[in-house]
Amino acid sequence: MKIHEKESYEELIWDLLEDRMELSEETKKDIVEYEKSIKDKTFKGISFEKIKKESNL
């Protein structure tokens, strides 16, 4: 399955995974909604401080 002899097994695995990785319809919908909220300036994100607190940083 290697394309060339010097290709590592890690590269081969990533190539196989990449070929099979597809965004779900729900994820695609979420991305469209997110982009729309950014354009409409209705996006309510999470503050960096809240992320740090929740991550115990």
Residue frames as a rotation matrix with the C-alpha (Angstrom) as fourth column:
MET 1
0.557 0.830 0.000 0.00
0.830 -0.557 0.000 0.00
0.000 0.000 -1.000 0.00
LYS 2
0.068 -0.606 -0.792 2.99
0.364 -0.724 0.586 2.29
-0.929 -0.328 0.171 0.24
ILE 3
0.950 0.240 -0.202 3.31
-0.058 -0.500 -0.864 4.81
-0.308 0.832 -0.461 -2.55
HIS 4
0.461 -0.869 -0.177 7.10
-0.449 -0.057 -0.892 4.74
0.765 0.491 -0.416 -2.41
GLU 5
0.225 -0.429 -0.875 9.68
0.511 0.816 -0.269 2.71
0.829 -0.387 0.403 -0.48
LYS 6
-0.763 -0.647 0.004 10.76
0.363 -0.433 -0.825 5.55
0.535 -0.628 0.565 1.81
GLU 7
-0.059 0.830 0.555 7.21
-0.489 -0.509 0.708 6.30
0.870 -0.230 0.436 2.93
SER 8
-0.911 -0.269 0.311 6.86
-0.390 0.324 -0.862 5.66
0.131 -0.907 -0.400 6.66
TYR 9
-0.622 0.719 -0.311 4.09
0.695 0.690 0.204 3.57
0.361 -0.089 -0.928 8.13
GLU 10
-0.405 0.458 -0.792 2.85
0.520 -0.597 -0.611 6.67
-0.752 -0.659 0.004 9.93
GLU 11
-0.711 0.107 -0.695 2.51
-0.530 -0.730 0.430 8.50
-0.462 0.675 0.576 6.61
LEU 12
-0.860 0.390 -0.328 0.68
0.003 0.648 0.761 5.52
0.510 0.654 -0.559 5.18
ILE 13
-0.490 0.691 -0.531 -1.74
0.867 0.325 -0.377 5.43
-0.088 -0.646 -0.759 8.11
TRP 14
-0.450 0.305 -0.839 -2.42
0.085 -0.921 -0.381 9.17
-0.889 -0.243 0.389 7.88
ASP 15
-0.846 0.124 -0.518 -3.07
-0.532 -0.235 0.813 8.85
-0.021 0.964 0.265 4.15
LEU 16
-0.732 0.595 -0.333 -5.55
0.440 0.785 0.435 6.04
0.520 0.172 -0.837 4.79
LEU 17
-0.378 0.587 -0.716 -7.30
0.794 -0.192 -0.577 7.98
-0.476 -0.787 -0.393 7.54
GLU 18
-0.655 0.060 -0.753 -7.44
-0.207 -0.973 0.102 11.15
-0.727 0.223 0.650 5.50
ASP 19
-0.913 0.307 -0.268 -9.13
-0.208 0.215 0.954 9.33
0.351 0.927 -0.133 2.64
ARG 20
-0.423 0.767 -0.482 -11.87
0.676 0.622 0.397 8.16
0.604 -0.157 -0.782 4.98
MET 21
-0.621 0.164 -0.766 -12.34
0.599 -0.530 -0.600 11.31
-0.505 -0.832 0.231 7.03
GLU 22
-0.532 0.560 0.634 -15.50
0.408 -0.487 0.772 13.12
0.742 0.670 0.030 6.10
LEU 23
-0.944 0.245 0.222 -17.41
-0.327 -0.607 -0.724 15.67
-0.043 -0.756 0.653 8.09
SER 24
-0.582 0.810 0.069 -20.84
0.758 0.572 -0.314 14.56
-0.294 -0.130 -0.947 9.24
GLU 25
-0.174 0.625 0.761 -23.89
0.641 -0.515 0.569 16.43
0.748 0.587 -0.311 7.99
GLU 26
0.758 0.448 -0.475 -24.43
0.643 -0.392 0.658 17.77
0.109 -0.804 -0.585 11.51
THR 27
0.001 -0.856 -0.516 -20.88
0.695 -0.371 0.616 19.15
-0.719 -0.359 0.595 11.62
LYS 28
-0.682 -0.202 0.703 -21.28
0.707 -0.431 0.561 20.75
0.190 0.879 0.437 8.20
LYS 29
0.317 0.890 0.328 -24.52
0.632 -0.456 0.626 22.37
0.707 0.009 -0.707 9.39
ASP 30
0.653 -0.126 -0.747 -22.82
0.674 -0.354 0.649 23.64
-0.346 -0.927 -0.146 12.56
ILE 31
-0.459 -0.888 -0.008 -20.01
0.744 -0.389 0.544 25.18
-0.486 0.244 0.839 10.51
VAL 32
-0.432 0.391 0.813 -22.48
0.636 -0.507 0.582 26.99
0.640 0.768 -0.030 8.25
GLU 33
0.669 0.731 -0.136 -24.39
0.584 -0.404 0.704 28.29
0.460 -0.551 -0.697 11.30
TYR 34
0.291 -0.666 -0.687 -21.14
0.747 -0.290 0.598 29.41
-0.597 -0.687 0.413 12.97
GLU 35
-0.691 -0.585 0.426 -20.00
0.718 -0.480 0.504 31.27
-0.091 0.654 0.751 9.84
LYS 36
-0.022 0.786 0.618 -23.41
0.585 -0.492 0.645 32.94
0.811 0.376 -0.449 9.57
SER 37
0.758 0.324 -0.565 -23.30
0.651 -0.325 0.687 34.02
0.039 -0.889 -0.457 13.23
ILE 38
-0.218 -0.903 -0.371 -19.86
0.774 -0.392 0.497 35.56
-0.594 -0.179 0.784 12.68
LYS 39
-0.708 -0.018 0.706 -21.10
0.598 -0.547 0.586 37.52
0.376 0.837 0.398 9.66
ASP 40
0.235 0.921 0.311 -24.27
0.431 -0.386 0.816 38.61
0.872 -0.058 -0.487 11.50
LYS 41
-0.599 -0.586 0.546 -22.24
-0.285 -0.482 -0.829 39.46
0.749 -0.652 0.122 14.61
THR 42
0.469 0.798 0.379 -24.54
-0.733 0.113 0.671 37.28
0.492 -0.592 0.638 16.71
PHE 43
0.199 -0.480 -0.854 -21.81
0.242 0.869 -0.432 34.83
0.950 -0.121 0.289 17.75
LYS 44
0.656 -0.014 0.755 -21.49
-0.707 -0.362 0.607 34.45
0.264 -0.932 -0.247 21.48
GLY 45
0.185 -0.713 -0.676 -18.18
-0.091 0.672 -0.735 32.75
0.978 0.197 0.060 22.04
ILE 46
0.835 -0.055 -0.547 -16.52
0.532 0.330 0.780 31.55
0.137 -0.943 0.305 25.18
SER 47
0.793 -0.567 0.224 -13.99
-0.580 -0.814 -0.010 33.85
0.188 -0.122 -0.975 26.77
PHE 48
0.089 -0.877 -0.472 -10.39
-0.194 0.449 -0.872 32.80
0.977 0.170 -0.130 27.01
GLU 49
-0.554 -0.275 0.786 -10.57
-0.780 -0.159 -0.605 33.25
0.291 -0.948 -0.126 30.77
LYS 50
0.411 0.783 0.467 -13.48
-0.865 0.496 -0.071 30.78
-0.287 -0.375 0.882 31.01
ILE 51
0.760 -0.207 -0.616 -11.58
-0.240 0.792 -0.562 28.24
0.604 0.575 0.552 28.91
LYS 52
-0.323 -0.943 0.080 -8.51
-0.372 0.048 -0.927 28.60
0.870 -0.329 -0.366 31.14
LYS 53
-0.325 0.276 0.904 -10.63
-0.943 -0.026 -0.331 28.16
-0.068 -0.961 0.269 34.26
GLU 54
0.719 0.689 0.087 -12.41
-0.672 0.722 -0.165 25.07
-0.177 0.060 0.982 32.91
SER 55
0.664 -0.551 -0.505 -9.08
-0.046 0.644 -0.764 23.60
0.746 0.530 0.402 31.78
ASN 56
0.914 -0.296 -0.277 -7.43
0.315 0.090 0.945 24.30
-0.255 -0.951 0.175 35.14
LEU 57
0.258 -0.847 0.464 -4.69
0.780 -0.101 -0.618 26.37
0.571 0.521 0.634 33.51
